[in-house]
Amino acid sequence: MIEVSLVDFIISAVEGTDGISYTRGTERGYPDLELSGPALGGGHHAIDIKTARRGFTSSGKPTGRTNSRITLYTGNTYFKYPHLKWPGTFRPFDEYKTHLDVLVIYTLNEQAAWRADDLEIIVQEPWRIASKQRSSTTREYIGAVESIEDLRTGVGEFPDAQSFYKYWRAFQFKVSAQVSKQLDRLVAQQTEELARLREAAGLSDEGNASV
């Protein structure tokens, strides 16, 4: 609910700004919100919303960390193969000029109807808050650092974006049968498209040569 409300809030601000258009993402797709337009310098920009509970010890003292590691990307699909347009995405990952994460850190209050207290919003580029750990032991997700202060200041485990992409693109993610089938289909589609483009270019060249 927090994520949906925050997307609604950003959209309400965008709708009052000239030169920006938006497209809302799907529940399990990437990103949650896509922005584009001349006011942003052109191109497409990805915004993803993340929520995380503050961690507490068994005695109720804050740990200064998130209760669980935030997921930044799905590592074995659109992130691993950024030149392909995966299901649930608007376009290939590499076509985005920027990627931003909007983090909502909250304290769970089970006694209140609203459940979430002390909301803190942090905006960071994903690579700046990335860890070298997955966010799940069973799923192929790239995880963020857990220190809330590090999330605030953008101090992750990589010195720059290049190091982040090099590490995680080389990571040996598991590929399920379903993902493998999707990959084969997307590669085949891309190969067919390239063949059509080459054929069209060849016809064009032949036409120019005959003039």
N, C-alpha and C positions, 0 to 999 in steps of 0.2 A: 504494500500500500504506500509506503514511503517513497519507493522508487517511482511509482505511477504519479504520485502527487508532485514530485520534483520535476518530472518530465513535463507535466501540465504547467507548472510554474514557469519553466524556461520557455515553453511555447508561448505562454501569455506575454512574456517580455519580447519575444521574437516578433510576434504579430503586430506589435506597436513600433517596430523598427523598419525603416525603409531599406531596401537592398539586401534583405536576408529572407531566404525561404527555408522551409524545414520539411522533413519527412520522419514520422514516428516509426520506430522499429517494432519488431515483433517480440513476444515475451521471451523466447529463447534464441533470438537472433543477435546479430551484431551489426551496427551499434544500437543503443536504445533510442538515439536521436541523431539524425544527420542534418547538418546545416550547410548552406551554400549561398552564394550571391556576391555581388560586387562589394558590399559593405565589409565582407570578410576577405577581400582580396582575390575573390574567385576561387574555383576549385571546391572540393568537398571536405567537410570536417566532421569527424566522428566524436560523439559524446556518449559515454557509457556511465550509468549510475550504479554505484556500489553501496551497500549498507553493511555495517558491522557493529556488533555489540561490544561495549567495553568489558574487559575481563576483570573478574574479582576473585579473590582467594576464598577459601571455604569459610573464613571468618569475616568476610565482607569488605576486605580492604582492596582498593583498586590496584591492579597489576601494572597499569600503564601500557597495556597491550590490548589488542583486539582479542575477543573471545575465540575467534578462529581466523585463519589466514584468508584475506580477501583474494578472490579470483580476478586476474587481470584479463586473460585471454584463454580461449580454448586452443591448446597448443598443437593438436594433430590435424586441424582442418584449415580454416582460413588463415591462421597465423603461419603455419608450416608451409603452406603453398599460397603465398600472397598474390600471385598473378592470376589465380582462378576465382571465379565468382561462385561461392558455395551457397547451398540452400540456406535461407534465413539471412542472407546479406544483400545489400543493395548493389554492391559492386566489389571488385577485388580489393583486398586489404591495402595493397600498394597504391591504389588510386586516391587514397585520402592524403590531403596535405598535412593534416594534424590529427592527433588522437588525444583526447582529454578524458580523464576519469573524474567524476564528481563523487566524492566519498561522503557518506553520511554516517557519522559515529554517534551511537546513542547508548543510553543506559536502560536496560530492560526494567520496567516497573509492572510487575504482574498484578498489582493491586489497583492499577488505574485502567480505565476503559481504553485510553489511548496507547497504553503499553510502553511507549517510548518517551523517555525524559532526556533533557540536556542534549539536544541535538547539536552536533558540530559538523559543519560542512567544510570539506577540504577539496581543493581542485589541484590536480597534478597531472603531468604527463605520465603515462603508465611506466615507462622505463625508469623514471626517477624514483619510483617507490617499489621497484621489482626486487624480489629475492631470487635466490638460486634453488628455491624449493617449490615443489608443486603445492597447490592449495588443497589437494585431495590425494589420498593414497590409492584410491580406486578409479579416479577419473584423470583425464589428461589436461589438467588446468595449470596455468602459470600463476604462481602465488606472489603476493606482495609481502613486504616486511610486516612484522606484527607490532613493532613499537609505534604507539600513537604519535609520539614526538617526531619520530623519523618520517611518518606519513605527513605530518604538518610541514616539516622543513624540506621534504623531498630528498631524503637521504636513504637511498636504497643500497643494494649490493653491487651496483655497476657504476663505473666512473663516467660513462657516456652511453648514448643510445646505440652506437656501433657495437660496443661490447655486449650490451643486452641482446641485440638481435643475433649476433654471432653465437652466443652461448645457447639461447633457446631454440634457434633454428637448427642447431646441430644436435639438440637433445633427442635421445632415442625414445620418443613417445610410442606407446602401443597404438596399433591401428586395428580397429575391429573390422570384421567382415563387411559390415554396413558402410563404414568409412572408406574401406578399400574399393567397394563397388562404386561409391560416389566419386572417388578420385579417378577411377578408370573412365567413368562416363564423362567427367569434366575434361579430362585430358583428350579424350576422343573428340569431344565437341570443339575444343580449341584447335586440334589438328585439322579438323574439317574446315574450320573458319580460316585458318592460315592457308590451306590449299585453295579455297575460294578466292582469297585476296591475291595469292600468287597468280592464279589463272586470270583474274581480272587485270592485274598489272601486265601480264604477258600479252593479253589481247590488246591492251592500250598501247604497249610498246610496238606490237606488230602493226597496229593501225597508224601510229606515228611514222614508222619506218616506211610504210607504203605511200605516204603522202608526198 
